Amino acid sequence: MKKRFALLLIVFMMLLNVKFTVSASAFKTINSKTSQSLSKVLFIGRVDTSDPAGPKFAWSDTTIKANFKGTGISVNLKSAGDNWFNVIVDGKVQTPINVSTTTLSPIVLASGLTQGKHSIELVKRTEASVGEVQFLGFNVTEGKLLSAPKPSDKRIMFVGDSITCGYGNEGTSQYQSFTTKNENAYLAYGAVTGRLIGADSETVCWSGKGLVRNYGGNTTDLMPDLYDRILPYNTTLLLDSSKWIPQVVVINLGTNDFSIGAPDKTVFTSAYLKFISKIRGQYPKADIYCAVGPMLNGDNLTQARDYVKSTVDSEEALGDKKVHFIEFPMQDPANGYGEDWHPTVKTHEIMANQLANQIKADLGWNK
């Protein structure tokens, strides 16, 4: 009896070992497939590729593009928060998808397509504060991924706060509080400007952040502190500015600095000049636009305009002729308000047209 038990135990252990070996092999195969498929995917925005399981990202408007041949496509995503994505199939925007901590993958993005070549685009609507997302690969139905789409030769980087994030732009009332489903970075002025010009856009924004003080007056993790981070909650994983070089940088900061009244002018302009100097050091040839609006009004708007114009004038006096001032008009009530008095999709569209026309004129860019 003891011998029979011992024999059964040995067989059981052998089975466990075989099972483990197969699982380990399968894991390696999955990682290998993910690594191979990444070469067929275009990422636009800041992405951390250090995890072999798949790239991680967090900033608004981070975009994943691919071409494929087949009748459908799904995606595997792992989300640390209540994130939302726009899905664009063959250039047409579909119903957005919600990817939370409990969402199961794969997530179907398109099905029942005619057999042939198609394109897929995923755009992160929600901002970095909502949480990171990890891309774990596409699955193509009755087909395969094709060569990755080519990036544009035009590149714009946007640095800002809730306005740039598209906070509440799909809300229907200024009395609504923030909801993740109504934040759509794809329809924020930055992303729209990029599409109007035919440029790839990288967006680095966080609601409530300022240059010298955040909304309400606190000074923890100001936007210049977050700016260099690939994943904003990771303080050590920093940007390599040689990897993606924009010809245009748009800075739209200051609204939150004025949330409790005007900050000291010298303090504000000194911080702004320091931030511009940092960006200029990274991108010596870039045209830098310093923006005001559209949420400020009254004395705050008057002073903010003066502060930002003084900053631009100082740069010009130092010989930098590629730093520009642009002011977005105050929100028109006729265009409605989004959540917490933020700009609506219509207001973002107006801002984008203004900015795109200015960039085209200054740089001679015609789509």
C-alpha angles and dihedrals in degrees: 000000000000091000091050091050091049091050092050090049091052092049090048092052090048090053091050090052093050090049092051092048092053092048092050091049092049091050091053090049092051091049090047092051092047091051092049094047093051089071086063095052127080116214119196114192135029113325132175110217098177095105110080089209091068146303121291127212140167114171121107119269094019103161134206117196132182142161121221144174115224146071099278147358138211133185136218113220133169114202131194093198147013096298128171129205135196113227118210117187119187089344095307121115112235132193108301120248128228116220114188134163090274099045113122122223144257096058114197111233100172136001139172093037121156111263107265144069119334140166130227129195128183119193124188106232097182126075130250095262090066090066147269125292129207121210111218100177145277126273116209121205114226093347147036146257116277129207114312119263114261118251119240119259087226118077132182128183121203122200118187153105135267092319092059090044092057092241110194093343092142093048119112101215139037087225093065117099123227118296125178093225092060096052109094116175089178088069096039116113094257098056091040091051089053093053092046089056098035092244132139109242130208115197125201109179142137128185116249096017125133143176100253102003136013129230108305093019107281118137102205115128099352117196094263087056092054097039099090096047121108090198107025095218091053111081096187103047101083137180122271098210092196092068098068119018119193122206089207132040120188118197116194105174134131105071092099093042087064096046092106097030133290117326120222108291096223092049092048098045092044090054091046092050090049091051093048089049090054093051092044089053090054097042109026095176100043124118106232120206119199109202136198126193169320102170101045122091142168119010092348091059092045092052095041090052090050093048095049094042090051089052092052091045090053091053091049090049088054089055101261104132094172096074112096138187122225129175123200111210119249116272114277112226087218088070092052131231131268127216115321091004094300125149118280126228087264092055091048089052091053091049092048093052091050093048095043092052091050094049092046091052095046098043101028091240114161116174 
